[in-house]
């Protein structure tokens, strides 16, 4: 939830910026507790002085940023940050950092534009400092862009020209990028707040097109059918419509999307032992069932509207992959959230360090969707979007790729019976991820999530006082780490032996499946290693306790 900003409060001496945790935030209680643990209230008023020194600017931004970071934590970040809840946190994730910095920038701009704050020079100094911090995040997370010059982009250029004729504005060009397929490249240097792409609502594919189609009167009579399914069926036919307004868009789409939904049997079997194996099998079965409910009956009953040759299983799967991988949720002026296809915006690839974070709301003044930058993008650099806070398993299933870098959302759920004391940490579900992402590997932490450790400690011995170097507590700690190690030792064995066959010459789906399984092994290996290191730390302290007791 974004922070709210009280209107700049003017006196003869100062005005103020207010950062506030919204009570409608789904994690309000947890975030409030975290703020209070760090000495902050859910509502913080930062007064601006009539003059400022560099030290005041630095100290003020430090406070504002610590608050903004917590306000913008998502569920996964909030769960894993608890291992360091009582110490000053300098960084949670690149996404959180950029979002927090941009939220402060937005508050400064609101105060600046109001004209009611006398300390305009201070606002400007704060703004320049924030922009500099955003640039630093960008410099630390810059991804090299290698354009493949030998790939033709004629269809993509035709689509851009079509978009421009229909009111689209862009500062991007389309190119084939090494390791990413098609991508959006900045034509010029773009700064924070610049609009990289603007798409008029008139070329957005939404449910309105279904309502005016020749199939709607048939589909609306089918019980339980969703608007998304109607759009999917509409796109299967519209793809082959030579007079369609969107013909150039459909012509520019790939013949195969190569997502996890298209995995063959060998690739699916290569995933055995992972949760992704079950996810893809269930997803494919769901699509088969959905197709069977609609066809061939629609083709038999309405052959003129649903020609059999356009509604094969292969074309149905293609349309499913199109909507899963390219659709976006758009908030329209009427307050309704609609699933849409947005021509040209689909060339924006996902990254763990995106340039564009906030998008998907129609600008009522221009009646368009604007894709504004949250961090700078240099000319010739690929401009990235955030598809969402997704795990690699989700990105493989519905988008067909593994993201570059360490994905903080690559979590493995831990199924352990809940206890009555779970209300203490407000966590009824637990998870782990690669322990290399943790900052705290000291005793009682080990790089493992604190909510999970505390849960296991309570199960093992509810009455002990944790995190103390007492013999009984250390013995309990060894039992906890031993149990956790046993759990993940079984998980590792279920993954089977490392597949060492020739990956370069294998099919795309098997290669992707094997890469995902390698990632799972890496995560589990880090957990086992943390358990082993933790056991050594605890055993050393336990031996020290025994030695002290023996000396009397």
Secondary structure, 3 states (H helix, E strand, C coil): CCCECCCCCCCCCCEEEEEECCCCCCCHHHHHHHHHHCCCCCEEEEEECCCCCHHHHHHHHHHHHHHHHHHCCCHHHHHHHHHHCCCCCCCCCHHHHHHHHHHHHHHHHHHHHHCCCCCHHHHHHHHHHHHHHHHHHHHHCCCCCCECCCCCCHHHHHHHHHHHHCCCEECEEEEEECCCEEEEEECCCECCCCEEEEEEHHHEECCHHHHCCCCHHHHCCCCCCCHHHHHHHHHHHHCCCCCCCCHHHHHHCCCCCCCHHHCCHHHHHHCCCCHHHHHHHHHHHHHHHHHHHHCCHHHHHCCCCCCHHHCCHHHHHHHHHHHHHHEEEEECCCCCEEEEEECCHHHCEECCCCCECCCCEEECCCCEEEEECCCCECCCCECEECCCCCCHHHHHHHCCCCCCCCCCCCCEEECCCCCHHHHHCCCCCEEECCHHHCCCCCCCCCCCCHHHHHHHHHHHCCCCCCCCCCHHHHHHHHHHHHHHHHHHHHHHHHCCCCCCCCCCCCCHHHHHHHHHHHHHHHHHHHHHHHHHHHHHHHHHHHHHHHHHHHCC
